[in-house]
Amino acid sequence: MADSSRIKHGNSGADSPGESPLSGRKKAQQSPGSRTKYQVGAPGHGFRKVTLTKPTFCHHCSDFIWGLVGFLCEVCNFMSHEKCLKHVKTVCSCMAPTLVRVPVAHCFGPAGHKKRFCCVCRKHLEGSHALRCEVCELHVHADCAPFSCSDCRLCHQDGNQDYDTYHHHWREGNMSSGARCEVCRRTCGSSEVLSGMRCEWCGITAHASCYVIVTPECSLGRLRNTILPPSCVRLCSRNFSKLHCFRISESSQSELDNSDDVDTPSPATTKENQSSSSPDSGKQTLKVFDGDDAVKRNQFRLVSIPRITKNEEVVEAALRAFYIPDEPQDYELQVYGQQALLSDDIINRNGAPDNKPDNKSVFRESIPEAWILRAKPRDSEVLKIYPGWLKLGVAYISISVSKGSTVDSVVQEVLTQLGKQGESPSGYSLVEVFMGSKQVQRQVLSGQEIMLDKLQEIRKTSLRQMNQTRLYMTERRNSVVRVTLLVGGLPAQLSKEEYTDLLQEHLATKGHLVTVTHVYAGQGAVVLEISCFSEAERIYMLAKDTAVSGKPLYSLVIPEIMHRKLPRGCCPLLVFVNPKSGGLKGREILSSFRKLLNPHQVFELTSGGPLPGLHTFREVPHFRILVCGGDGTVGWVLGVLEEVRHKLACPEPAIGIIPLGTGNDLARVLRWGAGYSGEDPYNILLSVDEAEEVLMDRWTILLDAQEVLEDGKENGILEPPKIVQMSNYCGLGIDAELSLDFHHAREEEPGKFNSRFHNKGVYVKVGLQKLSHTRNLHKDLKLQVDKQEVELPNIEGLIFLNIPSWGSGADLWGSDSDSRFGKPRIDDGMLEVVGVTGVVHMGQVQSGLRSGIRIAQGNYIRITVMKPIPVQVDGEPWIQAPGQIIISAAGPKVRMLRKSKSKQKKQSGSLKETRTETPVPSNGGQ
């Protein structure tokens, strides 16, 4: 890296690779020197020649820099060869707001375990202070996040927006080292530095100098038929954060609530910087605020400068610390509560006049407590006015304003330049848009407001905010507000009128603004259409704090899919993820799919279950479903789908599985594997797209208890019949008893059951405890198959199989041919009835040494239970009272996706490898 005596900004040679520069939390920034700056074509950079003291890589070509000389941007730490300097096309971090096409805020969450580079300061992300966006591949330090702008992916049309074409959404770096350029086919990725560009929709990659010639329109790449096109999704999201719009769990966001601004240094860091200001170090540290808002929040940046330096150089260092690309002569430093410094002052901590006795010395005894960076008043200014629509053909209009210029005069001037002189300015508004990294804030300016006064007011509040602020001119029109909320957790099986009265009682809904459009009585949920933003926000927040009949409500923002705009052949994938399955793997998959697909098609099952996703896709004519979870999760989705399929335009979507559970028997049969072990999510989506559709039987189990036993006595009260659905298998006796013991153990300590290995260990433990257990199950049951009495052998467990996999992949039926029975299939309309003699027999089946005892095959099963007995259906156990159990076919067969046997074609580096999250070495290029 650069030697401190040669570098203009940042003592990078002393910093650890994981620290972000220019931060009050890290090493303080040095003052600029008086050596030559090197100009390049890319805007914003300020390169200086530095001496390298460690192995370093070029950020332009990603090759190793041989020799001792490199060129470092003093703002964003971009490092370059001398030969690459004239070819640099990557703009500096301070100019990132100028590249935003449509401002879209980020959804920050804790960073993953894989190493990445900060997109602001370009250094390695290490430790707990790293963040990542849940929707795009933006990775930043926590103290760099305020200096990133709202350049996230545009995943829907907001309100009345109408974008005909969608362009590539380019993001720099953090891709596989094997990625190849779409233009020149050479390697463009790097694991050493932030290098190369990647489209976050289609996945193509290119060099920073090549991507500018790529056709701007994006085709969505290989997954175009799987991705829900953003042009087909509409959402009125004005009062909702992106976390609410994408239904992202807020539990992981609580620690990030205060990370929107610059962090205040901890006492330890302050002490460290104070020690660096000793007379022996030859420099001093200034605490700088960028405006009144930062002073109120006590959020500042520390700037380290030589003890003797000119004010203009100090101002320039402060501007670079806040990633502001303006010239220093337009700004001044003020001591907090005092007047500004004179432009010819010489800062000297010892108070020496530096041979200029007339100059005012700034520091005579001690460093002032705080400094404020202020913009000098301006008599005129050139504004960039962006049109509020994207079909104009120009990015912005430049307007010169003076002291008397008002908002109305600016609007008139813009209309004149656009050739619309005949139109009335009253039909347009000038909107101030703050493109913060976590929130896009809009404010309509009043017509008589003085423009220069407004700009000075913004700069006084925050110079950083001013750098991230745009002015848009939009048409004034009466837009139709339509916000859709799904409210669940209500009592089941009520009428529409009863749900309306219930909502008015608990949420005080206003009848003229709120309409109940859909009722899902079986799920205890309703869908509301609301014609007022403030009313929608009030109901959304109030529902989260309301309980009905002791059960908390939940509310979700539902987007509208404009199904008529879907391209021909498009079959979007509806993804359900159970984050509680598979330990942390569920969260990792959830994050990956939100970035690979449109986040509006990815649903977290802990937020309302499968219903919100199925309702969102209700009008899509063709779609598929991918369930990420265990067999129980698959059964859950199938159950809700069966209940609401009559309301879907695609009543029989095919379902694929990513196995995150313990047994995963259904996933094994359909070739999705025994369990997810970190496969590339992009390749999984390709496999789903190429999977073949197969039919599978589904069964209804009617449990009709004849009488309830309490304290060993018959009380004569009948239980209402219970109906459950079965996809895999149903067990009675020892098999269900082991499942029940496991279920109780998991309820007592749920935090320990986060891996398949531990779960199977608990199964073994409870099984060993049942070795001496004897149960004459054949004496407690009577079995009828297809209305024929079947005599049971001496067994302890009776199992009914729908699929040829049981207990984590065991073949309980066996592969031996038998003339009495047909070969089992998942779509033959038959159940296989098998018995086991005890725990030892079950262990032998699991080991492949034996198979079960074949008893019967049939499509109508009746069991008479004479004593309370453990029962489990697809892994869900309970104690069943005496009575009748009837198993019969459950209507139409369900469509499942079976992974193709053909070997997955190897993808090119520009497509496949850019989607993988390959860990990078911890040593950086700086």
N, C-alpha and C positions, 0 to 999 in steps of 0.2 A: 504494500500500500504506500501511500505517500508519506514522506518525512515531514514532520511538523514545521520545519523551517522553510519548506518549499511550498507548502499548501496554503491556499488562501482561506478556505473554510474548513473547519472541523479538524480536530486532532485525531484523524482516523487511524493513525498508526497505533494509538493507545487504546482505541475503542475495541470492544469485543465485536465479532461479526454480527451478533444478534441485536446490537443496540442501534436504535434509529438516531440519526444525527439531529442537530438543531433543536434539541428537546431539553426542557427543564428537568426531565427525569434522567437524562443521560449526560454524557460529557457535553460541556458547553461549547458554543461555536466561537471560532477565532475570527478576528477582524480581517477584512480583505487587505492585501498588501498593495503595493504600488506597481507590481509587475504587469506585464502585458496580458491583456485578455485576447483569446483567439475566437474569432467569429466563425459560426457555422450556419448552414442553411436552415437547420431546425430551430424554431424560435424558443426563446427563454433561457437557453443554456449560457453559462459563463465559464468557459474552459480556461484553465491555467495549467502550465507545464509543471509536473510534480516529479519527484524522485521516488521510485518504487523500492520498497524495502522488503517485500514478500511476494510470492507468486501471485500474479494478477492476470485477469482475463479481460479482453475487450468486450464491451457491451454491444457493440455494433456487429462484429463478425463472430463473436464468441470464441475467438482463438486466443492462445496464450500470448501475452505481451513479452517478447524477448528484449532484454536490455534493462536499463534503469530508468527510462523516461516514459511517462504516460501523460495523458491529458485528462484532467478531472473536472467535471462540472461542480462548481462550488455550491450549487443549490441542491441538486438531486443525486449527486455522487455518480453520475454517468462517467464511466472510464472508457477511454478510446486510445487506439494506436494513433500515431501521427498520420499514417497513411489513410486511416479511416475517417479522420476528422472532417474532411470535406464531403464525405458521403453520408454523414449522420442525418437521418430523417426523423428519428424519434424525438418528439417535443419534450421539453422539460416538464417536470411535475407541476411547476408553477403555472404552466399554460394549459393544463388538462381541461379546465372549464371551457376553453375555446373550442374543444373538439366535441362537446356534447351536442347531439342532434335533438333528442327529446329528453328533458330532465326526468330521470327516474331514480328515486331514492334506493339505497341499499338496505338490506336486512342483515345486520351484523350479528354474528354469533361467535362463540369460542372457536378458536382455530383447531383443526384436527391434529393428529399426531405426526403427520408427514411434513417434512421441512419444505418451506416455501420462501419466496422472496417478497419483501414489501414492495407494493406497487407505487409507493410515494418516495421513499428514501433509497430503494433498490438494495437494501441489505437483507441478510438472512432473518427470518422470523424464528425466534427461540424464546422459550419460557412461556409464562402464563399471560403475558401482556399482548399476545397476538390475536387478531380477529380475522374472520373471513365472512364474506357475504354468502347467505344461504341460497341465493338465486344465481349469482354469477361467480366467476373465479377471481374476484378481488380479494387480495390478502394484504393486510396492513398491520403495523404496530398499533397498539391502542392509542399512543400519543401522536401517531401520524394520521389516524382516521379523520380528525377534523379538517385536514388539508386535502383529503380526497373529495371529489365532487359527486354529484348524483348522476353517474353514468352507468347505471345498472341496465340490464336487459329490459326492453319494452315488451312485456308479455301479454298485454291486452290493450284495447282501445278504451281510453278513459272518457266516459260520458259520451259526448257527441263527436269525438274525434273520428276521423275516417281516413286511414292511411292505406292507399292502394297497394303499395309495394313496401317490403321490408328489406332493409340493407343489412350487410354483414355487421355484426357487433364485435369489433376487434378488441382483444385484451392482450397486453404484452406479457410474454414470459410464462414461467411456471408450467411448462409442458415437458414432455419426454425429450431426452437428448437425441432420440432417433427420429424426431419429427422432420419431415421433408417439406421444402418450399413448394407450394402449388405452382409457382411460376418457373423457377429455374431447376427444381427437383433436387437441389442440394440440401444438406442438413441445415436446419434453421433453429433447432432447439438446443438447449444447453442445461446441464445440471450444475453449472458453476456460477452463472450470472443470470440476471433477468434479461432474456434475449428472445427475439422472434415474436411474431404476432399470430393469434389464433382467433377464428370466429367462434363465438360461443353458441351459435345456433347450428351451423353445418359442420364445424370441426376442422375446416381447412386451415392450414398453417402456411406462413410465408415469412420471409425476411422483412425487417422494417423498411428496407429500401425497395422491396418487391410488391408488398401488399397494396401499395397505392395504385398499381395498374391492374389489380384484380377487378372484375366487373362488380359494381357495388351491390346489385341485387343478390339476395341470398336465397338459395333453393332449399334450405334446411337439410341438405346432405342425404346420406344413406338412410336416415331415419325419418325422411319426409312423410312417409305414410303412417308413422307411429306418433309423430309429434302433433299436438294440437296447435294449429297455426295461430299465432297471436292476432292476426287480422280477423279471426273468427270469434274472438272473445271480447265481450264488452262488459265494463264494470264501472259504475259510478262510485269513485273511491275518494271523493274530495275530503271527507272528514275521517277517513280511516287510514291508519298506517299500513305499510306494506306487510307487516307481520299479521295484521288482521285480514288483509286481502288474500294472502296466501295461506292462511290458517296455520301459521308457524307457531309452535308452542312458545308461550311467553315465559315458561319456567327457566329456560336457559338464558333469557335475556335480562333477568333482573339485575345481574351484576354489571350490565352494560348501560344502565339507564343514565348514568352520569358521565359517559365517555364521549359525549358529543362535542366537548370542548377540550382545550389543552389541559393536560394534567398538572396539578400543583405538585412541586417536588416534595418528596418525603424529607423529614429532618436529616436522614442519613445522607441523602443526595445533596441537600443544601450544604451540609458540612463538608462534603467532598469538594464541592465547587468553591467554597470559601477557602479551603486550604490551597486550591489551585490559584488563588488570587494573592498569594504571599509575595512579598517583594522579590524573592529569589526566582519566582516563576516568570517574571517579566511580562505578566499580563494581569488583567483584572476582569471581573465578571459583572455584567449589568443584568438586572432583572427588568425585562421589558414587557409592557402590556400593549395590545394593539387597539385598545379603545375602552370606552366606559364600561361596556358589558364585561370585559375581561377583568377590570378593576373590581367590579362588584362581586364577581365569582372568585377573585384571587387566583386567576389562571394566567400564567405568564410563561415566557420563554427566557432562558438564560443565554446571554451572548457573551462570549469570552473575547476580549480584545487586547492588543498590546497596551502597555501603560501610557505610551505616547502615540497618539494617532489623531487624525483630523475628524471633525464631526461628520463630514460627508461620508467618510469610510465607515464610521460607526452606524450611521443611518442605513447605509447599504447593507451592512452585516445584519442589522435588525430586519430589514425588508426580506432578505434571503431566509432568515430564520422563520418568517411567517409565509414563505413561498409566495411573495408578492413580486411580480416581474417588472414593476415600474422603476423609473429613474429616481435616484436619491434626492435630486434637487427639488422635487415636488413634495418632500416630506421633511419633518423636523422632529427632534426628540425633546420632550418636555419633562422636567422633573415633576413628579406627581404633586399638583397643587402650586407649581411655580411657572414662570415664563419659559418660553422655548430658548434653546441654545442659539447663539449667533452662528452664522454659517462659517465664520473664520476662526471660531474658538479652537483651541488645542486642548484635548482632554489629557490631563496629566495628574495622576493620582497623588503625586508629591506636591502639587501646587506650583511647580516651577513654571514661569512664563515662557520658557523655551525661546529666550532672547527676544521676546516681543512684549515689552512691559505694558503696552496699551491694551493687550488682549485680556479678556476676562478669564480667569482660571475657573474651571468647573469644580474640581475637587480640591478643596483646601485642607480639609481635615479627614473626611471620611466619604465613602461612596453613598450617594443618596439611596434611600430605601427602595424607590421604584421609579421607573421611567415610562412614559407613554409615547408611543409612536403616533404622530399626528400628520394628517395631510394638510398642506398649506391651502388656504382659500384660493380659488381660481376664478378668473374673470370670464373664461370661456372654456368650452370642452367639446370634444367630439364624441357623440354617443353612437352605439350600435343598437339599432332597433330590430328585433327579430320578429318576423311575421308569425302569427299564431297558427298558421296552417303551413303544410309542407309541400303544397303543389305549386308554389310560386316560382321556383327555379332559382332563387337567390337565397343565400344564407341569412343576410342581414342588410339593413339600410343604414348608411352613415349619415348622421345629422349633426350639424354644428349648433350648439346652444350658447347663449350669452346670459347675462344677468337678468334680462327681462323675459326670457323664454319660459313659457308655461307648458303644461301638459297638452293643452288644446293646440297650441302652435306647433308642437312637435308632431302631433297626430296629423295636422294639416300638411306639414312638410313631407311626411312619409307618404301620404296619399298623392301628393304632387309628384314625387319621384316614382311612384308606382303607376302613374298615368291615370289616376282616379280623381282628378281635380273636381269633377262634377258631383262626387259623393259627399254627403254631409259628415263632418267629423263626429257629430253626435251619435253616429251609428257604430263608432269604434271606441275602444278603451285601451289605455296604456297600463300594462300590468307589470308590477315589480315581482320578479321571481328569484327567490333565494335558493340556489341549488346546493343545499347542504348534503352531506354524505348520508345522513339518516332521515332527512325529511325535506321535501320540496314545499316551500311556503310561497303563497301567492297573495298579492295585495293590489287591488285596483286603485290607481292614483286619481285624485280629484282633478277636474279640468283646469282649475285656476292655480294649481300648485306650481311653485317656481322650481324648475328642474335642478338648477345648481344648488339651491337650498336643500332639496331632497337628497341629492348625492352627498353633500357635505354632512347631512344628518346620518346617513348610512355609514360613512367613513368614520364619523365620530363614535358611533356605536361599536364598530368593528371593521378594521381594514381587511381582515380575512374574509368577513362576510361580503364586503364590497367586491372583492376579487371573484366571489362565487355568485354574484348577482347579475341578472340579465333583465332587460326591458323587452317585453313582448307587446305587440299590438294585436288585439283580438277584436272580432266582430261582436257587437252587442246583439244578442238574440235570446229569445225566451226558450231556453232549453228545458226539455222534459226530464224531470228528476225521477229515477226509478231505481231504488235500492232494494235488493232482495236479501232477506235474512231468513235463515232456518233456525227456529227455536225448538229445542228438544228437552227431554226430561219431564215432560208433562204426563199426567195419568193416561194410560192406554184406553183404547176402545171408547172414545167419546165422539160425539157428533161435532160438526163444524160450528154450530151455534154454541155448544157447550165450551169448545176451545176458545171461541171469541169472547165469551163472558169471562172465562178464566183469565185470559190475557188482560182484559180491561180491569179486572179486580186486582191482579198482582203487578201488572206493568203499566197500568193507566194508559193503555193505547187509545189513540184518538181515531174514532171511526172514519172521519173524513180524510184522514191521511194514511191510514193503515188498512190493507185488505188482506184477508186470508185467502190465498190462491190455491194451496194444496194442503191436503190433510193426510197424514200417515198415521192412522189411528193405532195400528198394531205396534208402531214404534213410539207412540206418544210424542209426535213431532208435527209441527205445522210450518208452512212457508208463508212469509209475510212479504207483501209488496208495499213499499213505503215511498211516498211522493215528496218527502221533505228530508233534507240531509240531517238537520239537527234532531228531528224526531227519530231517524234511523240510528243515529249515534247514541241518543238517550236510551232507546230500547236495547241496543246492543250491550251497552255497559251495565244497565240495570239488570238485565237477565242473568248476567254472570254472578250477581250478588243476591239472587232471589231463589227461594226454594218453594216448591209446591208439594204439599203432602209429605214434607220431610225430605224430598229429593231435589237436589240442586238443578237448576236449569242451565242450559248452555245455549249459546247463540253463535252462528257462523255467517260470514258474508259469502253469498253465493254469486258467482259470475254467470253471465248469460252467454251461452254458446250459440252463435248465429249459424245454425246448421245448414242453411241454404248457401252460405258462402264457403263451405268446406270444399276443397278441390276434389275432382273426380278421382276415385280410387283411394281416398284418404280413409284410414281405419284407425283413429287415434286410440292410444292405449290408456286405460283408466287404471291407475296404480294405487293399491292399498298397502300401506306399510304398518305393521305392528311393531313400534319401537321397543316394546318390552320383550320381544322375542329375540333369541340369539345373543343375549348380552348387549354389547355396544354395537354389534353388527347392524342391528335394525336402524340405529341412528345414522350410521355411515351410509347405508343404502339409501335412506330417506334423503340425506344431503346430496348424494350423487345423482339421484334421479331428478331432483329439483333442478339441477344444473344441466343435465343432459336433455331433459324434456321441458315442456312448459309447466311451471309450478302449479298452474291451475288444474292440471290433470293428475297431480300427486296428492293423495289424501292420507293423513295420519289417523289411524283407527282409534286412537285414544281421544280424538276430538269428534265425538258424535257417531263413531262407528262407520259402517259402509253407506248409510243412507245419504249423507251429503254428496258423496261422489256419484251415486246412482241418480240422485235428483238432478245434479248438474248435467249429466249426460243423457237425460231422459229423452231429448229430441234428436240425439245423434243417430242417424240411420244405421250405421255400422261401427261398432267399436269392440275392442277386446279388453279383458281385465287381467291384471297381473297382481297376485296376492303374495306379499312378502311376510311370511309368518309360518307357524306350525300348522298341523292338521286341524287343530281347533279353530284357528283363524280362518282357514279355508271353509270349514263348515259354517262359521259365522256369516261369512260373505254369501255363501250359497243360500243360507236360510233367509237373509234379508232380500236377496235377489228373487227368490221364489215368491216372497210376499208382495214385491212391488213390480214384478215383471209385466203385469198387465198395464202399467202406466209408462212403459218404455217403448220407444220406437224400435229398438233392437231388443226384443224380449229374451233372446237366447245368445248373449255374448259368450264367446269361448274364454276359458279361464286358464291362465298359466300360473306357475308357482315358483317362488324362490324359497327353498326350505330353510326356515330359521328356528324350527322347533326341536324337540328331542327325538321323537321317533321318525317323523317325516315319511310315513309309509306311502301316502298317496303320491308324494313327490318322487319317491323311488320308482313306483309303478309307471309314472309318466316320464321317467328318464331325466328328471331335473336334479337328481343326485340325493345323497344321504344327508347333506347339510351344506349350507353356504360356507365357504372357506376362503373368502376374499377374492373371488373371481372378478375380472374387469366388468363393471356394470354396463359398459357400452357393448361388450360382447354378449352379455346376457340379453340386452334389448334386441340385438341382431338375431339371437337364437329364438326369442319370442316371435319376432317378425317372420321367421322361417319355419316355425313349429306347425305341425299338422293337427287338425281338429279331430277329436275322437269323442264318441258318446260314452257316458257312464251312467249306470243305474244309481238311483237315489231312493231311499226307503223311508217310510213313515212308521214310527213306533208309537202305538197307542198303549199307554200304561193306565189301566183301570183298576184301582184298588177297591176291593170289595168292602173292606172295613178297616178302620184305623185302630191300632192297638196302642193303649196308653197304660203304663204301669202294669203291663201283663194282662190287662183286662180288656174285653171287647166293649166299646162304648156305642157301637152301632151307628156312628156318623160316617157317611160315605165321603171319600175324597173326590173332588172333581177330576175327571179324566185328564191325563197329561199327555201331550203329543210332542214328540221330538223327532228330528230328522237325522238320518244316518247316511254317511258316505262310505266309511271304511269298514268298520266292524262294531259289533255289540257283544259284550261279554257279561256272563253271570258267574258268580262264585269267586274262586281264588284269583282269577285274573283281575276282576273288578275290585277285589279286596286290596290287592297290591296298589292299584291305581288310587284307591281311596286313602290309604296310608300315606302315599306320596303326596297327594293333594293336601292332606292335613299338615304334613311337614313343610310344604311350601307356603301354606298360609301362616304358619308360625314364624318363619324366617324367610320372607320373600327375597330379601337382598342377596341371599347365598345362591339362589337358583338362577344363575346367569350364564351357565355354560352347559353344553350337552354332556361333557365328561362328568361334571358334578351331579347332574340330574340322573345319569345312568348309575352312578355310584350309590345314590340314595335308593334307587330301585333294587339294586343288589342287596343293600342293607335290609330293607323291609322284606325282601324275599327270604333272606336267611332266617329272619325272625319267624317265618311261617313254615319252616322245614318240618317241625313236629306237629303242624296243624293238620287235622283230619276233618273232612266234611263229607258226609254222604249226600252229595248234591242230588244224585238220582232219586233219592227218597223224598226230596223237598220240591221236586218239579214234575210236571207232566208236560210232554211235548207232542204237538201235532204239526205235521208238515204236509201241506196241501190236503188238509182235512183227514189225514191218516195218522193214527196213533203210532208213535215211535218209541220203542223201548230203549231206555238209556242204560249204558254200561256203568260200571262203578267209576265215577269220575268226581273231580272236585271243581272243575270249571267247564262251562259250556259257552262256545264262541260261535258267532254267526258272521261269516266273512263275505264282504262284497268285492274286495280286492285281494290279489294274491300276495299280500305282504302284511305281516302282523308283528307287533313288538319290535320295532326298529329293523325291519327288513327280513324277519324270519319267514320261511315258507311253511306255514302251519298245516296246510292241506297236503303238501307233498307233491312230488313230481311223478310218482309211480302211476302207471296206467291202471285203471280199474274199470271193468266192464259195467259195474253197477252205476257209475257216475260219469257225467260228461266233463270235458276239460273246462276249468273255470275261466271266465272272461269278465271284464268289468262291465260289459254291455249285454250279457246273456239273459238278463231278467231273472237270474237265479241267485240264491244265497247258499253258501256252503256251511253246513253245520258240523262243528268239530268239537271234540272233547279232549281235556287234559286231566291227568290223574293227580297232579300236584305240582309243587314248586320245582322238584327235581325234573319232572317231565318237561316243564316249561324251559328250564335251563338247557336240557338236551336239545329241545327244538331250536333255541337261540343259537346253540353251537353247531347246528346242522347235523347232529347225530341221529335224531329221530324226527318224525313228523307227528301230528296229532292223530287222534282216533277219528276216522271219518264216520259220520253218523248218517247224514242225509243231505240232499239238495232239494230246494223248492222255492216257490215264489210267494207262499202264504204260510206264515209261521204263527202258531198260537201256543203260548206257554202259560201254564197254570202254576202260580207261585203259592205255596202253602205256608211259608214262613218268611219273615223279613230277610232279605238277601241283598248283598252288594251287587250293583249293576253299573256298568260303564258303557257309554256310547261315544265312540271317537275320542276316547281319553277323558271324558267328563264323567266322574263317578258319583254315586249317591246310594243310599239305602232304600230299597224298594219294599213297600209294604205288601202283604199277601194280596193276590188278585190275579187279573189277566194281563198278559202282555201279548199284543198282536203286532206282527211285522208284515207290512205289505208294500207294494211298489208305490212310489210317491209321484204319480203322474208322469209327465214327459221326462225323458232322460236329459241330463245336463251335458253341455258341450265343454270339453276340457282340451287344453293344448298339450300335446305330447312332443317333447323335444325331438327334432329330426335326428336320425341316425347318421346322416351324412356329416362328414368332418367339416368343421367350421373353416371357411376359407380364410387364409391369412390376410389381414387387412394391411394396406400400405401405411407407412409411417405417418403420412399426413392426415390419416383418418383415424386409424385404430389407436396409434400410440399417443396421439394428442389427447385422447380421452382418458388414458390411464393416469393414475396419480402415483408416479414413480418417486420414491424418496430420493432426495438429492443429498450429496455430501454436506457435511456441516461446515467445511472450509469454503469460504466465499471468495469472490473475486476481488475483495477489498481488504 
